[in-house]
Amino acid sequence: MRWIVILTGTIVCASAQDKRELVEQFEMKVRPILAKSCYGCHTQAAMGGLRMDSREGLLQGGKSGAAVVEGKPEASLLIQAIEQTHDKLKMPPSGKLPQTEIDLIAKWVRDGAVYPERMQKAAPAGAEVELTAEQRAFWSFQPVRKVSPPAVKNEKWARTPIDRFILARLEKDGVAPSKAADRRTLLRRATFDLTGLPPTPAETKAFVDDPSPKAWEKVIDRLLASPHYGERWGRYWLDVARYADDKLNSTQDEPYPNAFRYRNWVIDAFNRDLPYNQFVKAQIAGDLMPSKDPNQFAAGTGFFALSPEMQDERVDALTRGFLGLTVACAQCHDHKFDPIPTKDFYSLQGILNSSELHETPLADAEVVKTYAAQKKDMEIVEKRVKDFYENQSRILGDVLGSQTATYLMGTQGYGDLKSLDEETLTRWKKYVESDRIYHPFLNQFRLLAKAKAPEAELRKEAEKFELTVLAVNEEKKLVDEKNKVLLGVDPTRNDLSQTQLVAMDRDKIVLWRDLFERSITDAGGGFRYNTGVMYYGKGTIERFLGGAWKAYLDDQTKLEQAKRKALPEQYAFLQTLSDKEKPADMKIYVRGDRNNQGDLAPRRFLAILSGKDRALFHQGSGRLQLAEAMVDPSNPLTPRVIVNRVWQQHFGRGIVATPSNFGQLGERPTHPELLDYLAATFVEGGWSLKKLHKAILMSTTYGLSVETVEANLNKDPDNKLFWRANRRRVDAETLRDSLLFASGELDLTPVVAAKPQKLDDDKNARRTVYGFISRRKVDGMLALFDFPNPQATSESRMSTLVPPQRLFLMNSPFVESRATALSKRLSGTEEEKVKQAYRILYCREPDATELKLGVQFLGGADWTQYARVLLGSNEFLFVN
C-alpha cells in the first residue's frame, strides 16, 4: 500500500485503488470487530465521550483524548486500551480481545484508520441512519422471487416443484435420496404432523387397502379438514405467541379470566384457513379491522393483551414472530449485526405504548351496563370494609407498639402477665426465641435474657428497644406518605422504575416487617402469610373491637356479602388492545435508561424494510398501519418466515434452521430458491396455509423414509439437504394426547367456552392444547418433555432424551392409569389382544417374534404391566 503520513496527520493516498482496498479491508475485517465489541457503548451512547462510528469521532476522541494517532498504533489510546497496556483504560469490559483481532485493528490504524466516505463525519443528533447498499443486499431483505423449478435428471422421482428444488441440489452434491416410506409409516407421520394424534386402526386399514391413485391426496384432504388440525397447528403458533393462561407473577397465581378465548381464536383461524396476512393483521390490530363480530379479528390482539407484561418484550415477540428479526437487540444501542438502529426499536415501541389493554364484551350493552353498575356498588362497600380493617389494624399496632417493653419483660416472666393479651404475648415469646431475626436491634436484650441478667437491666434494654420500635413505626408512616406523593401521578401503575422512591434503612424495614406487616410469600406451590408480631387483621382483629366499632363492621360485612351474592357471573369478554386517547411518539432511552432520554423516534416501520420515504404512522396508535406494512407485498420477510416455520414442523428442520432469526447471526437458507418459490406461491395462493401443507405433503420429499444411506453420511451427515426423513420424538402435548388416545379415554370434543383445567387433574381427559398453561409454574410433565417457556416467544422445541423422561414413563401414576385403561380396552384371546394393542399403538401387526414374546410375557404378568411396556417403547414415542 502506498500511503504517506505527513506531519499534519493528513493521509495522502498514492492510489485510489489502494484506498478502495483499505476500505474493503475495514468493512470485511475491522468493522465487524468494532460492531461486536465497541459500537454498543461508543456510537449513540458515546460512553466516555467517544464515538467510533465515524472517522471524525475517532480522531476527536473522548474525555481521555484522541483515540487514534494515524499511522501510529503504539501511540493510539484505542490500541493501548484493547491491548490492556494502559494504566486505566482496559477495553472491552467483557474481556481482552483475541490477539488476531487486536492485530487487525492495529494494522488498520497503521494504514491510516481508513473509513468509507459515508463514515467520515459523525451524523448529527437525531439524523437518520443511512443504510448501505451492502446492508440492503443481505439475502433476507431481498424481494421474494418466484424461481422456476430447476431441471433434474430423475424426472420420475420429482413429482412436484418442491421435489425439483430438492433433487437438483441432491444431484449436484452427489447425494442419493432414501427410498420411499411404506404406507403405514407415511400415514402415521402425516396424521401426527397435521393433527397431533395417531391414526386409528380403521384409518390405517382404509389407506393401506385403497388402490386408487388419489388415495394419498384423500388422506391429506381429510386431515386438513379435521377440527384437530387447528388444535395441532394452533398450538405451534401459541409457542410463537408465548401464550399462557396467567400473568407473570412471582408471588401468587394470577390467571387471566378469558385467555382461552385467544387460544380458541387461533385454533379456529387455522381450521377455517384464515388467510395468513389477515391472521397477522388481526393479532396486531384486529380491533381496528372492520367487522361486526369481535371474534373475527379483535380476539387476535390477545397476542399482545396476554403478554408477560414486560413492555420491551412485545417488540421482540412481534419482530421475531412475524419477521424473523431480533429488533429488541437494538433497545440499548444500534443492533450490532443487523441494520436496525435503536431509533427503529423505539418507533415500534411507541406504537405499542400508544395502545392499552381493553376488555371487549361478548354480551349485550345492557348486560354490560347492569353488571358494571352492580360491581361498582359492591366494590365501594368492599373498599369501605377493607379500609376499616387496615385503619383498625394500624391503630392496634400503634397501641401494642407502645407496650413493647411490657410484653418483652412478660416473655421473661416479669410484670402482671394476666393483664397482657395472651396471643400477643405468645407471639413475642416465639419471636424473642427465634433464630430468624435479621436485624440487630433485639440482640442486646436477647443476650441479657440468656445470661439471666437482673430485672432492672433487662427493663432498661426493653424500654430502649421500645423507643426504637416507636421511632421506626413513625418513620415508616412518613416514608409511605412521601412515596404516595411521588406516585401521585399514577398510583395504580405496576412499573415504579420511573420514580425515585424514598427508602428506609434495611435493618429498620426488616424490624418493621417483623412486627407490623402481613406479607404473602410463596410456599412451594401454595402461598402463606407471614404475620408480624403485632399485626392483627381480618379474622384476628375482631376480638379487639367492641361497641359501635364492632356493630359497624358487622353491618358493613353483611352488606358486602349480600352485594357479592347478588352480583351475577361476569359476562364473557375478550382481552384485547385499544388505542390510547392520546397516542404519542417515544423518545429513545439512551443505553436503555428511561431516565436518560434522547431523540424522538417517530412511529413507523423498520428502515431496512421501507423505502426512502418512510411513512409516519399517525392513524391512532399506528398499529393498523404497522399491520399493513407487515403484510405488504414489498416486505419479503413475513411470507418467508411463515413458510419456513411450516417446513420446519413437517421436516424437523427449517430451510432456514433459525426460524426466528433471518439476520446476520441466523443460519443461511440451505435452499434459497425453494424458500422463495414457496413464499411466492403462498402469497399467490391467497396466503393459505392449508394449500401450503398440501403442496409439501404431496411431494416425494415428504414421503421419504428415515432409512440411512451410508454413502450420504460423509457428504451430508446432518441431513440439511433433506435426502431422508428425520426420526423425531413426539412433543409433550402429543405424548399426553397419545397416551389418552391409546387408552380410549381422550375426549376429542372441541372446547369452545370452557375455562382451562389443570393438566395434572385426574379428571381432565381433554386434549393438552386446552389445558391450563402457566407462566409461573409450567406443568411438570410438559416441562419434562421440553415444553417451551411461555415467558418469551419460542421458535422451536428442544428435543432432549434424558433419564427422567424414562423414569416418568416407568413410574408415573398417569402412565400407569393409561396402561390399565388400555388393557381393559382389549378383548379376545391373548394373541388377539396383543395384535389389537400393536394396531392401536404402532399402526401395524406384530411380527411372529413380537407376538410370541408378548404371549410369553403375559403368562407370568398382568396386562397392565405389558401395556406399560408397549406405551414406553421408542416406537410409540417416536415418529418415523
Salt bridges, closest charged atoms under 4 A:
ASP18 OD2 - ARG2 NH2 3.93
GLU27 OE1 - ARG31 NH1 3.08
GLU27 OE2 - ARG118 NH2 2.83
ASP53 OD2 - ARG51 NH2 2.63
GLU56 OE2 - LYS121 NZ 3.67
GLU70 OE2 - ARG55 NH2 2.15
GLU101 OE2 - LYS36 NZ 2.85
ASP111 OD2 - LYS107 NZ 2.92
GLU117 OE1 - LYS19 NZ 3.81
GLU128 OE2 - LYS343 NZ 3.76
GLU128 OE1 - ARG604 NH2 2.83
GLU128 OE1 - ARG614 NH2 3.29
GLU155 OE1 - ARG164 NH2 2.39
ASP173 OD2 - ARG169 NE 3.23
ASP193 OD2 - HIS650 ND1 3.27
ASP193 OD1 - ARG728 NH2 3.47
GLU203 OE2 - ARG222 NH1 3.28
ASP209 OD2 - LYS205 NZ 2.82
ASP210 OD2 - LYS218 NZ 3.00
GLU217 OE1 - LYS214 NZ 3.39
GLU217 OE2 - LYS694 NZ 2.86
ASP221 OD1 - LYS694 NZ 3.02
GLU231 OE1 - HIS228 ND1 2.88
GLU231 OE1 - ARG767 NH1 2.88
ASP239 OD1 - ARG235 NH2 2.79
ASP239 OD2 - ARG797 NE 2.60
ASP253 OD1 - ARG776 NH1 3.54
GLU254 OE2 - LYS247 NZ 3.51
ASP268 OD2 - ARG272 NE 2.70
ASP287 OD1 - ARG623 NH1 2.70
GLU313 OE2 - ARG242 NH2 2.79
ASP316 OD2 - ARG320 NH1 3.11
ASP338 OD2 - HIS335 NE2 3.61
ASP344 OD1 - ARG614 NH1 3.04
ASP377 OD2 - LYS563 NZ 2.60
GLU379 OE2 - LYS375 NZ 3.84
GLU382 OE2 - ARG564 NH2 2.64
ASP387 OD2 - LYS383 NZ 2.71
GLU390 OE2 - LYS386 NZ 2.99
ASP398 OD2 - LYS477 NZ 2.88
ASP421 OD1 - ARG543 NH1 2.69
GLU423 OE2 - ARG427 NH2 3.05
GLU423 OE1 - ARG543 NH2 3.13
GLU455 OE2 - ARG459 NH2 3.13
GLU474 OE2 - LYS477 NZ 3.43
GLU475 OE1 - LYS508 NZ 3.12
ASP480 OD2 - LYS476 NZ 2.86
GLU481 OE2 - LYS484 NZ 3.62
ASP495 OD2 - ARG594 NH2 3.39
ASP507 OD1 - ARG506 NH1 2.64
GLU517 OE1 - ARG513 NE 3.64
ASP522 OD2 - ARG776 NH2 2.51
ASP554 OD1 - LYS550 NZ 3.06
GLU560 OE2 - ARG564 NH2 2.92
ASP579 OD1 - ARG623 NH2 2.94
ASP585 OD1 - ARG603 NE 2.69
ASP676 OD1 - ARG640 NE 2.70
GLU684 OE1 - LYS146 NZ 2.90
GLU707 OE1 - LYS179 NZ 3.46
ASP731 OD2 - ARG232 NH1 2.99
GLU733 OE2 - ARG235 NE 3.56
GLU733 OE2 - ARG797 NH2 2.59
ASP737 OD1 - ARG736 NH1 3.97
ASP737 OD2 - ARG767 NE 3.10
GLU745 OE1 - ARG818 NE 2.52
ASP747 OD2 - ARG766 NH1 3.43
ASP786 OD2 - ARG729 NH1 3.11
GLU816 OE1 - ARG868 NH1 2.28
GLU830 OE1 - LYS833 NZ 3.87
GLU845 OE2 - ARG839 NE 2.54
GLU850 OE2 - ARG844 NH2 2.80
GLU875 OE2 - ARG844 NE 2.62
